Amino acid sequence: MEFEAIIDAKARQEAGCAVVGVYESGDLGVAARRIDTQLDGLIRKLQADGDFSAKLGDVLLLPAPAGGAAARVLLIGLGSR
């Protein structure tokens, strides 16, 4: 199994699984914002609807999200900033 860390500008690169850190406040980093844009705001919508709180240690796997370059997106809760 091969792992590669992709930061910022490479957020659009095709991958098996993109791992995205999200803060409770809804504040997204540069790469997370780009992935959220690709997914038509899905990450922010999941937070706003209460489906993903982003508390420290929370995880949510999004299999085959429409519009994303990655086959799966794994959201990781980072807690408060």
All heavy atoms as an XYZ file, in Angstrom:
583
protein
N       0.847     -1.167      0.000
C       0.000      0.000      0.000
C       0.894      1.231      0.000
O       1.863      1.296      0.718
C      -0.901     -0.018      1.226
C      -1.888      1.110      1.250
S      -3.060      0.998      2.618
C      -4.075     -0.351      2.069
N       0.540      2.202     -0.810
C       1.343      3.408     -0.924
C       0.554      4.617     -0.430
O      -0.631      4.762     -0.741
C       1.722      3.617     -2.392
C       2.677      4.760     -2.605
C       3.098      4.852     -4.071
O       3.345      3.792     -4.686
O       3.163      5.971     -4.570
N       1.211      5.476      0.356
C       0.586      6.691      0.880
C       1.368      7.892      0.398
O       2.591      7.839      0.288
C       0.580      6.693      2.413
C      -0.261      5.612      3.002
C       0.301      4.389      3.356
C      -1.617      5.790      3.191
C      -0.461      3.377      3.887
C      -2.397      4.784      3.725
C      -1.815      3.574      4.077
N       0.663      8.978      0.130
C       1.308     10.211     -0.290
C       0.540     11.384      0.301
O      -0.686     11.434      0.208
C       1.291     10.301     -1.822
C       1.938     11.551     -2.361
C       1.872     11.603     -3.884
O       1.410     10.640     -4.519
O       2.279     12.630     -4.427
N       1.260     12.310      0.932
C       0.634     13.517      1.470
C       0.549     14.554      0.357
O       1.552     14.883     -0.266
C       1.430     14.071      2.637
N      -0.657     15.037      0.092
C      -0.870     16.035     -0.944
C      -1.414     17.288     -0.270
O      -2.450     17.244      0.378
C      -1.855     15.529     -2.011
C      -1.286     14.263     -2.659
C      -2.130     16.598     -3.049
C      -2.253     13.574     -3.575
N      -0.705     18.370     -0.428
C      -1.070     19.605      0.253
C      -1.330     20.708     -0.761
O      -0.594     20.867     -1.720
C       0.047     20.025      1.228
C       0.281     18.905      2.239
C      -0.285     21.324      1.936
C       1.480     19.098      3.106
N      -2.374     21.481     -0.509
C      -2.707     22.691     -1.244
C      -2.929     22.481     -2.731
O      -3.926     21.913     -3.117
C      -1.657     23.771     -0.965
C      -2.108     25.135     -1.455
O      -3.321     25.375     -1.524
O      -1.247     25.964     -1.778
N      -2.013     22.915     -3.574
C      -2.238     22.958     -5.014
C      -2.547     21.594     -5.612
O      -3.187     21.499     -6.647
C      -1.033     23.567     -5.717
N      -2.122     20.528     -4.969
C      -2.365     19.193     -5.505
C      -3.699     18.617     -5.037
O      -3.988     17.451     -5.255
C      -1.231     18.257     -5.109
C       0.085     18.603     -5.765
C       1.122     17.565     -5.436
C       2.430     17.870     -6.135
N       3.429     16.835     -5.829
N      -4.543     19.415     -4.413
C      -5.815     18.930     -3.882
C      -6.743     18.410     -4.976
O      -7.681     17.695     -4.695
C      -6.526     20.019     -3.083
N      -6.462     18.734     -6.220
C      -7.294     18.264     -7.320
C      -6.765     16.975     -7.937
O      -7.333     16.435     -8.865
C      -7.416     19.339     -8.394
C      -8.124     20.587     -7.895
C      -8.448     21.532     -9.026
N      -9.310     20.948    -10.022
C     -10.639     20.829     -9.938
N     -11.256     21.263     -8.872
N     -11.345     20.295    -10.906
N      -5.653     16.470     -7.416
C      -5.052     15.251     -7.957
C      -5.928     14.047     -7.671
O      -6.491     13.915     -6.589
C      -3.674     15.052     -7.323
C      -2.930     13.851     -7.861
C      -1.516     13.808     -7.344
O      -0.927     14.839     -7.058
N      -0.966     12.619     -7.220
N      -6.047     13.148     -8.660
C      -6.834     11.937     -8.461
C      -6.172     11.074     -7.401
O      -4.953     10.980     -7.331
C      -6.954     11.159     -9.772
C      -7.861     11.838    -10.765
C      -8.099     11.007    -12.004
O      -7.903      9.782    -11.955
O      -8.474     11.595    -13.013
N      -6.985     10.465     -6.554
C      -6.463      9.638     -5.474
C      -7.507      8.610     -5.079
O      -8.691      8.753     -5.388
C      -6.125     10.510     -4.270
N      -7.066      7.582     -4.377
C      -7.990      6.579     -3.869
C      -8.819      7.115     -2.730
O     -10.013      6.852     -2.620
N      -8.175      7.922     -1.865
C      -8.876      8.499     -0.720
C      -8.202      9.808     -0.316
O      -7.004      9.831     -0.064
C      -8.866      7.531      0.460
S      -9.809      8.128      1.887
N      -8.966     10.858     -0.267
C      -8.468     12.145      0.222
C      -8.847     12.252      1.702
O     -10.007     12.033      2.061
C      -9.083     13.300     -0.565
N      -7.880     12.560      2.551
C      -8.124     12.727      3.984
C      -8.125     14.229      4.265
O      -7.163     14.916      3.979
C      -7.047     12.013      4.823
C      -7.306     12.208      6.302
C      -7.001     10.529      4.479
N      -9.242     14.708      4.816
C      -9.445     16.148      4.993
C      -9.711     16.462      6.457
O     -10.650     15.945      7.051
C     -10.654     16.624      4.140
C     -10.863     18.113      4.286
C     -10.465     16.244      2.686
N      -8.884     17.326      7.027
C      -9.095     17.790      8.395
C     -10.065     18.955      8.416
O      -9.954     19.878      7.611
N     -11.035     18.901      9.342
C     -12.066     19.945      9.433
C     -12.197     20.376     10.895
O     -12.274     19.539     11.786
C     -13.429     19.416      8.925
C     -14.483     20.500      8.995
C     -13.308     18.868      7.513
N     -12.219     21.681     11.141
C     -12.402     22.216     12.495
C     -13.877     22.334     12.836
O     -14.723     22.519     11.962
C     -11.749     23.595     12.614
C     -10.249     23.549     12.493
C      -9.613     23.908     11.316
C      -9.462     23.140     13.567
C      -8.242     23.861     11.195
C      -8.089     23.083     13.452
C      -7.487     23.450     12.267
O      -6.119     23.395     12.145
N     -14.187     22.264     14.138
C     -15.575     22.373     14.610
C     -16.241     23.659     14.156
O     -17.424     23.684     13.877
C     -15.613     22.343     16.149
C     -15.515     20.978     16.741
C     -15.616     21.028     18.248
O     -14.583     21.251     18.897
O     -16.735     20.844     18.762
N     -15.482     24.729     14.105
C     -16.031     26.035     13.758
C     -16.478     26.116     12.298
O     -17.088     27.100     11.898
C     -14.982     27.109     14.019
O     -13.863     26.898     13.155
N     -16.143     25.094     11.514
C     -16.468     25.146     10.092
C     -15.370     25.788      9.275
O     -15.465     25.888      8.061
N     -14.310     26.197      9.949
C     -13.171     26.814      9.285
C     -12.415     25.727      8.521
O     -11.974     24.746      9.113
C     -12.260     27.480     10.322
C     -11.123     28.244      9.688
O     -11.231     28.606      8.502
O     -10.114     28.482     10.381
N     -12.292     25.901      7.206
C     -11.596     24.925      6.378
C     -10.261     25.492      5.927
O     -10.174     26.663      5.568
C     -12.434     24.571      5.145
C     -13.828     24.006      5.388
C     -14.542     23.781      4.059
C     -13.774     22.725      6.180
N      -9.236     24.657      5.949
C      -7.934     25.058      5.430
C      -7.988     25.178      3.915
O      -9.016     24.887      3.281
N      -6.876     25.567      3.311
C      -6.829     25.800      1.866
C      -7.218     24.545      1.085
O      -8.087     24.591      0.217
C      -5.420     26.281      1.443
C      -5.312     26.390     -0.066
C      -5.107     27.614      2.093
N      -6.595     23.411      1.370
C      -6.895     22.178      0.635
C      -8.333     21.731      0.882
O      -9.022     21.309     -0.042
C      -5.910     21.083      1.025
N      -8.798     21.830      2.126
C     -10.175     21.429      2.453
C     -11.185     22.308      1.716
O     -12.214     21.820      1.244
C     -10.401     21.491      3.957
N     -10.898     23.605      1.607
C     -11.790     24.515      0.865
C     -11.866     24.105     -0.598
O     -12.935     24.125     -1.208
C     -11.321     25.958      0.977
C     -11.781     26.651      2.231
C     -11.618     28.163      2.147
N     -10.296     28.595      1.738
C      -9.297     28.874      2.567
N      -9.458     28.746      3.870
N      -8.135     29.278      2.105
N     -10.727     23.733     -1.170
C     -10.718     23.343     -2.581
C     -11.512     22.059     -2.800
O     -12.258     21.937     -3.763
C      -9.288     23.176     -3.073
C      -8.603     24.506     -3.219
C      -7.240     24.384     -3.788
N      -6.649     25.720     -3.858
C      -5.487     25.973     -4.395
N      -4.775     24.998     -4.893
N      -5.030     27.198     -4.418
N     -11.353     21.110     -1.896
C     -12.109     19.864     -2.016
C     -13.596     20.135     -1.807
O     -14.442     19.608     -2.521
C     -11.566     18.798     -1.049
C     -10.170     18.358     -1.524
C     -12.514     17.606     -0.946
C      -9.442     17.450     -0.583
N     -13.926     21.000     -0.840
C     -15.324     21.359     -0.600
C     -15.924     22.015     -1.840
O     -17.065     21.743     -2.200
C     -15.419     22.296      0.613
C     -16.856     22.571      1.023
O     -17.609     21.600      1.233
O     -17.229     23.760      1.135
N     -15.145     22.849     -2.512
C     -15.608     23.482     -3.749
C     -15.867     22.432     -4.819
O     -16.890     22.487     -5.516
C     -14.585     24.520     -4.246
O     -14.437     25.534     -3.242
C     -15.014     25.166     -5.553
N     -14.961     21.458     -4.961
C     -15.155     20.376     -5.931
C     -16.443     19.615     -5.653
O     -17.122     19.165     -6.568
C     -14.008     19.370     -5.848
C     -12.691     19.824     -6.382
C     -11.612     18.772     -6.122
O     -11.914     17.624     -5.826
N     -10.373     19.172     -6.238
N     -16.772     19.482     -4.366
C     -17.945     18.710     -3.952
C     -19.187     19.581     -3.802
O     -20.149     19.202     -3.146
C     -17.648     17.991     -2.627
C     -16.453     17.046     -2.624
C     -16.253     16.442     -1.240
C     -16.612     15.960     -3.668
N     -19.161     20.759     -4.405
C     -20.302     21.687     -4.373
C     -20.744     22.018     -2.954
O     -21.950     22.065     -2.653
C     -21.485     21.145     -5.175
C     -21.202     21.108     -6.667
O     -20.493     22.011     -7.168
O     -21.685     20.175     -7.334
N     -19.780     22.220     -2.044
C     -20.085     22.652     -0.685
C     -20.558     21.542      0.237
O     -21.120     21.814      1.306
N     -20.309     20.294     -0.133
C     -20.802     19.169      0.661
C     -20.254     19.151      2.089
O     -20.991     18.873      3.035
C     -20.475     17.841     -0.039
C     -20.934     16.577      0.680
C     -22.448     16.576      0.872
C     -20.477     15.340     -0.075
N     -18.982     19.465      2.269
C     -18.398     19.429      3.617
C     -19.088     20.446      4.517
O     -19.508     20.134      5.630
C     -16.874     19.665      3.572
C     -16.188     18.533      2.795
C     -16.300     19.769      4.985
C     -14.714     18.761      2.521
N     -19.229     21.675      4.050
C     -19.910     22.711      4.842
C     -21.374     22.346      5.085
O     -21.913     22.592      6.164
C     -19.804     24.063      4.153
C     -18.389     24.608      4.146
C     -18.371     25.992      3.512
N     -17.038     26.427      3.213
C     -16.256     27.099      4.047
N     -16.681     27.392      5.249
N     -15.056     27.470      3.683
N     -22.015     21.740      4.094
C     -23.421     21.337      4.249
C     -23.560     20.257      5.317
O     -24.471     20.318      6.151
C     -23.985     20.849      2.923
C     -25.458     20.454      2.985
C     -25.984     20.046      1.638
C     -27.413     19.627      1.596
N     -28.149     19.453      2.796
N     -22.664     19.287      5.319
C     -22.709     18.234      6.329
C     -22.561     18.817      7.731
O     -23.229     18.385      8.667
C     -21.604     17.193      6.067
C     -21.830     16.290      4.864
C     -20.561     15.523      4.539
C     -22.992     15.339      5.109
N     -21.695     19.812      7.870
C     -21.533     20.469      9.178
C     -22.767     21.276      9.539
O     -23.255     21.192     10.666
C     -20.300     21.367      9.182
C     -19.020     20.589      9.404
C     -17.874     21.504      9.706
O     -17.367     22.168      8.815
N     -17.476     21.555     10.958
N     -23.278     22.043      8.605
C     -24.442     22.893      8.872
C     -25.672     22.061      9.233
O     -26.465     22.458     10.088
C     -24.737     23.778      7.654
N     -25.810     20.893      8.609
C     -26.957     20.028      8.868
C     -26.781     19.158     10.114
O     -27.690     18.420     10.486
C     -27.225     19.113      7.667
C     -27.719     19.877      6.444
O     -28.078     21.067      6.581
O     -27.742     19.283      5.351
N     -25.590     19.225     10.732
C     -25.339     18.438     11.935
C     -24.938     16.997     11.672
O     -24.894     16.181     12.588
N     -24.629     16.663     10.424
C     -24.238     15.295     10.088
C     -22.764     15.016     10.377
O     -22.352     13.864     10.434
C     -24.530     15.003      8.617
C     -26.025     15.024      8.326
O     -26.790     14.474      9.148
O     -26.422     15.599      7.302
N     -21.966     16.074     10.519
C     -20.551     15.938     10.872
C     -20.179     17.106     11.763
O     -20.139     18.244     11.317
C     -19.674     15.907      9.615
C     -18.210     15.704      9.914
C     -17.764     14.502     10.436
C     -17.298     16.706      9.688
C     -16.426     14.305     10.729
C     -15.953     16.524      9.966
C     -15.517     15.318     10.492
N     -19.917     16.812     13.038
C     -19.647     17.893     13.991
C     -18.197     18.358     13.961
O     -17.893     19.460     14.405
C     -19.998     17.442     15.412
O     -19.106     16.417     15.827
N     -17.280     17.521     13.467
C     -15.842     17.818     13.404
C     -15.200     17.928     14.779
O     -14.152     18.530     14.921
C     -15.575     19.073     12.570
N     -15.832     17.334     15.795
C     -15.192     17.279     17.103
C     -13.936     16.424     16.978
O     -13.848     15.556     16.105
C     -16.138     16.693     18.142
C     -17.286     17.602     18.459
C     -18.174     17.015     19.529
C     -19.318     17.995     19.793
N     -20.282     17.450     20.719
N     -12.979     16.664     17.842
C     -11.711     15.958     17.798
C     -11.933     14.444     17.754
O     -12.611     13.884     18.617
C     -10.854     16.321     19.015
C      -9.442     15.744     19.035
C      -8.651     16.255     17.841
C      -8.744     16.112     20.323
N     -11.436     13.807     16.719
C     -11.553     12.365     16.570
C     -12.744     11.884     15.767
O     -12.809     10.710     15.410
N     -13.702     12.766     15.452
C     -14.833     12.360     14.612
C     -14.323     12.007     13.217
O     -13.411     12.652     12.692
C     -15.854     13.491     14.464
C     -16.738     13.665     15.674
O     -16.673     12.821     16.583
O     -17.497     14.646     15.703
N     -14.908     11.006     12.618
C     -14.559     10.635     11.241
C     -15.839     10.362     10.454
O     -16.837      9.917     11.007
C     -13.633      9.404     11.173
C     -12.283      9.697     11.770
C     -14.260      8.197     11.815
N     -15.782     10.658      9.173
C     -16.907     10.370      8.281
C     -16.335     10.049      6.905
O     -15.608     10.861      6.325
C     -17.857     11.560      8.187
C     -19.065     11.396      7.268
C     -19.981     10.272      7.755
C     -19.837     12.694      7.157
N     -16.638      8.862      6.389
C     -16.176      8.460      5.064
C     -17.265      8.757      4.039
O     -18.420      8.345      4.200
C     -15.847      6.968      5.039
C     -15.361      6.433      3.687
C     -14.029      7.077      3.302
C     -15.235      4.926      3.728
N     -16.880      9.462      2.990
C     -17.787      9.768      1.886
C     -17.362      8.917      0.692
O     -16.388      9.236      0.015
C     -17.710     11.258      1.525
C     -17.928     12.249      2.657
C     -17.680     13.668      2.172
C     -19.315     12.097      3.226
N     -18.045      7.807      0.441
C     -17.669      6.963     -0.693
C     -18.153      7.562     -2.006
O     -19.305      7.977     -2.111
C     -18.371      5.638     -0.400
C     -19.521      5.996      0.469
C     -19.137      7.252      1.217
N     -17.270      7.633     -2.966
C     -17.590      8.104     -4.320
C     -18.373      9.409     -4.356
O     -19.440      9.489     -4.956
C     -18.353      7.019     -5.078
N     -17.850     10.485     -3.726
C     -18.584     11.759     -3.765
C     -18.570     12.354     -5.173
O     -17.548     12.340     -5.854
C     -17.803     12.647     -2.789
C     -16.423     12.080     -2.781
C     -16.590     10.598     -3.014
N     -19.720     12.827     -5.628
C     -19.840     13.414     -6.965
C     -18.993     14.671     -7.081
O     -19.008     15.522     -6.198
C     -21.304     13.737     -7.253
N     -18.234     14.778     -8.151
C     -17.453     15.971     -8.430
C     -16.042     15.939     -7.888
O     -15.225     16.778     -8.239
N     -15.725     14.988     -7.032
C     -14.396     14.940     -6.428
C     -13.389     14.202     -7.285
O     -13.745     13.330     -8.070
N     -12.129     14.563     -7.130
C     -11.061     13.880     -7.844
C     -10.716     12.559     -7.164
O     -10.195     11.648     -7.793
C      -9.823     14.774     -7.915
N     -11.003     12.455     -5.861
C     -10.704     11.242     -5.106
C     -11.895     10.286     -5.135
O     -13.041     10.713     -5.145
C     -10.371     11.600     -3.657
N     -11.587      8.999     -5.108
C     -12.646      7.985     -5.103
C     -13.435      8.018     -3.802
O     -14.617      7.701     -3.776
C     -12.039      6.601     -5.308
N     -12.767      8.399     -2.715
C     -13.398      8.526     -1.397
C     -12.816      9.748     -0.705
O     -11.670     10.122     -0.949
C     -13.116      7.286     -0.540
C     -13.801      6.037     -1.004
C     -13.303      4.780     -0.302
N     -11.924      4.415     -0.622
C     -11.494      3.927     -1.776
N     -12.336      3.766     -2.759
N     -10.243      3.611     -1.969
N     -13.592     10.334      0.194
C     -13.097     11.439      1.011
C     -13.333     11.058      2.474
O     -14.459     10.711      2.850
C     -13.810     12.773      0.678
C     -13.388     13.871      1.641
C     -13.526     13.185     -0.762
N     -12.281     11.103      3.269
C     -12.368     10.803      4.686
C     -12.244     12.116      5.460
O     -11.203     12.762      5.416
C     -11.273      9.827      5.118
C     -11.276      9.421      6.593
C     -12.559      8.673      6.938
C     -10.054      8.585      6.903
N     -13.333     12.508      6.119
C     -13.319     13.727      6.931
C     -12.835     13.370      8.320
O     -13.334     12.425      8.931
C     -14.708     14.351      6.990
C     -15.365     14.706      5.667
C     -16.744     15.300      5.911
C     -14.502     15.653      4.868
N     -11.886     14.147      8.840
C     -11.336     13.938     10.177
C     -11.626     15.183     11.002
O     -11.249     16.295     10.613
C      -9.800     13.735     10.114
C      -9.438     12.572      9.205
C      -9.224     13.562     11.521
C      -9.822     11.226      9.718
N     -12.295     15.014     12.135
C     -12.580     16.139     13.010
C     -11.327     16.576     13.769
O     -10.658     15.751     14.390
N     -11.023     17.855     13.700
C      -9.842     18.408     14.358
C     -10.187     19.129     15.667
O      -9.293     19.627     16.338
C      -9.116     19.380     13.420
C      -8.630     18.789     12.091
C      -8.025     19.878     11.232
C      -7.645     17.658     12.339
N     -11.464     19.202     16.004
C     -11.862     19.916     17.210
C     -11.779     21.418     17.023
O     -11.839     21.928     15.907
N     -11.627     22.137     18.128
C     -11.550     23.604     18.031
C     -10.168     24.022     17.572
O      -9.179     23.365     17.840
C     -11.887     24.241     19.371
O     -10.958     23.823     20.344
N     -10.141     25.126     16.865
C      -8.878     25.604     16.289
C      -8.017     26.145     17.343
O      -7.605     26.607     18.074
C      -9.151     26.639     15.225
C      -7.900     26.967     14.447
C      -8.242     27.704     13.184
N      -7.061     27.673     12.375
C      -7.011     27.422     11.098
N      -8.110     27.206     10.466
N      -5.899     27.397     10.444
